[in-house]
């Protein structure tokens, strides 16, 4: 999935203007969003499902906030790091599960740190995708460590993530269908909707 499409989806989820409360200008936030979108596009390459999952995880784990991106704010009492809130422990030198990274390497707004955070999240999401056979709800439950017997609030959070992913995937497929239809019509001798014959 192209980074420009991912960037547009990010902006639809959390407007860069909303980051002003973190002391970040809209222009700076949009530029930082572009770094995130590029990193996701690079990691997911030709796997749009993974790209969407990464995008949705980052949105609901961090709201793309700069304070989380740079590591100033951590979740789970200081044990979860970066945009994707990967649980590594409180020590900055702690290892990141499934990777050779240290926790401190997942935070920072530069391209390399952002890519490392994306890659670390993708390692977990790919495993969950295989286990869950692509089911978004199952993937988010596994990623967040949420059991089927969890409380209503936790289950509701999973449902919102799943529905956002499913909605974006439908939009993506609809766009692809429209493009193919338009391309077929162009090859058939005209672009755009066919005109009815006048009888």
C-alpha positions as a printed Julia matrix, in Angstrom:
199×3 Matrix{Float64}:
   0.0     0.0     0.0
   1.42    3.39   -0.99
   2.56    5.76    1.73
   0.37    8.56    0.3
  -2.74    6.41    0.88
  -1.58    5.51    4.39
  -0.93    9.17    5.15
  -4.45   10.08    4.02
  -5.89    7.34    6.25
  -3.82    8.55    9.22
  -5.13   12.09    8.75
  -8.71   10.76    8.59
  -8.16    8.95   11.9
  -6.41   11.73   13.82
  -6.08   15.15   12.2
  -2.57   16.67   12.53
  -4.36   19.75   13.85
  -5.34   17.67   16.91
  -1.67   17.35   17.87
  -1.49   21.05   18.81
  -2.26   20.18   22.42
   1.09   18.37   22.46
   2.84   21.58   21.41
   3.29   20.42   17.81
   2.23   22.54   14.84
  -0.1    21.05   12.25
   2.64   21.23    9.6
   5.17   19.47   11.86
   2.64   16.8    12.79
   1.82   16.15    9.13
   5.53   15.83    8.29
   5.95   13.37   11.18
   2.86   11.42   10.02
   4.55   11.09    6.62
   7.58    9.46    8.28
   5.26    6.93    9.95
   3.35    6.27    6.71
   6.62    5.73    4.81
   7.86    3.27    7.43
   4.61    1.27    7.33
   4.61    1.23    3.52
   8.21    0.0     3.52
   7.57   -2.77    6.06
   4.23   -3.97    4.67
   5.24   -3.66    0.99
   2.6    -5.7    -0.91
   0.61   -6.71    2.17
  -2.21   -4.16    2.52
  -3.81   -6.11    5.37
  -0.64   -5.79    7.47
  -0.36   -2.1     6.56
  -3.9    -1.45    7.81
  -3.32   -3.4    11.02
  -0.15   -1.42   11.74
  -1.99    1.81   11.11
  -4.9     0.92   13.37
  -2.66   -0.35   16.19
  -0.65    2.89   16.14
  -3.81    4.99   16.11
  -5.41    3.29   19.12
  -2.22    2.68   21.09
  -0.73    6.18   20.72
  -3.06    8.43   18.64
   0.16    9.15   16.7
   1.12   11.53   19.54
   4.63   12.96   19.41
   5.09   12.47   23.15
   4.62    8.7    22.67
   6.62    8.66   19.43
   9.68   10.18   21.16
   9.27    7.97   24.23
   8.39   10.71   26.7
   5.09    8.97   27.46
   5.0     5.2    28.0
   2.07    2.97   28.79
   1.53    0.1    31.2
   3.33    1.92   34.03
   6.37    2.63   31.89
   6.73   -0.83   30.37
   5.26   -0.23   26.89
   7.29    1.71   24.34
   6.71    3.67   21.15
   3.85    4.24   18.74
   2.74    0.62   18.98
   3.15    0.36   22.77
   5.26   -2.78   22.66
   5.8    -4.18   26.14
   9.52   -4.46   26.81
   9.88   -3.55   30.48
  10.96   -0.37   32.21
  14.68   -0.49   31.36
  15.74    1.38   28.21
  18.25   -1.4    27.42
  15.59   -4.12   27.71
  15.25   -6.35   24.69
  12.27   -6.06   22.37
  10.53   -9.45   22.04
  11.02  -11.08   18.63
  13.73   -8.64   17.53
  17.35   -7.71   18.21
  16.35   -4.17   19.23
  16.5    -2.54   22.64
  13.47   -0.68   24.0
  15.14    2.72   23.57
  15.56    2.02   19.85
  11.79    2.0    19.31
  11.35    5.66   20.21
  12.3     8.77   18.26
  10.74   10.65   15.37
  13.6    10.01   12.94
  13.14    7.55   10.06
  15.26    4.75   11.52
  13.68    4.73   14.99
  10.21    4.91   13.46
  10.99    2.02   11.12
  12.31   -0.09   14.0
   9.05    0.48   15.91
   7.01   -0.45   12.83
   9.12   -3.57   12.2
   8.85   -4.72   15.83
   5.05   -4.36   15.73
   4.92   -6.15   12.37
   6.81   -9.14   13.8
   4.01   -9.65   16.33
   1.18   -8.86   13.92
   2.44  -11.32   11.29
   2.51  -14.06   13.91
  -1.01  -13.19   15.08
  -2.28  -12.99   11.49
  -1.07  -16.55   10.88
  -2.53  -17.84   14.16
  -5.85  -16.03   13.62
  -6.13  -16.84    9.91
  -6.53  -13.13    9.16
  -9.4   -12.45   11.59
  -8.94   -8.84   12.74
 -10.69   -9.26   16.1
  -8.54  -12.25   16.96
  -5.38  -10.39   15.88
  -6.14   -7.4    18.11
  -7.04   -9.62   21.06
  -3.72  -11.45   20.75
  -1.71   -8.27   20.21
  -3.25   -6.64   23.27
  -3.18   -9.76   25.41
  -6.97   -9.6    25.83
  -8.75  -12.85   26.67
 -12.26  -13.8    25.59
 -13.35  -13.48   29.2
 -12.09   -9.89   29.53
 -14.45   -7.14   30.68
 -16.82   -5.26   28.39
 -14.56   -2.2    28.14
 -11.6    -4.21   26.85
 -13.78   -6.15   24.4
 -15.33   -2.88   23.15
 -11.85   -1.48   22.47
 -10.99   -4.57   20.43
 -14.25   -4.26   18.5
 -13.55   -0.63   17.56
 -10.09   -1.57   16.25
 -11.48   -4.49   14.27
 -14.31   -2.46   12.74
 -11.91    0.34   11.75
  -9.67   -2.2    10.0
 -12.59   -3.91    8.27
 -13.99   -0.56    7.11
 -10.63    0.58    5.68
 -10.16   -2.79    3.96
 -13.59   -2.49    2.31
 -12.74    1.03    1.14
  -9.45   -0.23   -0.29
 -11.12   -3.08   -2.16
 -13.85   -0.76   -3.47
 -11.22    1.65   -4.77
  -9.33   -1.18   -6.49
 -12.55   -2.41   -8.12
 -13.37    1.08   -9.38
  -9.86    1.47  -10.79
 -10.05   -1.89  -12.57
 -13.5    -1.07  -13.96
 -12.29    2.32  -15.16
  -9.22    0.73  -16.73
 -11.33   -1.9   -18.5
 -13.63    0.78  -19.89
 -10.66    2.81  -21.05
  -9.29   -0.21  -22.94
 -12.72   -0.82  -24.41
 -12.68    2.59  -26.01
 -13.66    5.14  -23.44
 -13.07    6.33  -19.91
 -15.9     6.88  -17.46
 -19.47    5.65  -17.35
 -20.98    4.31  -20.53
 -23.74    6.34  -22.1
 -27.03    4.75  -22.85
 -27.93    4.44  -26.48
 -30.69    6.7   -27.58
 -33.53    4.49  -28.86
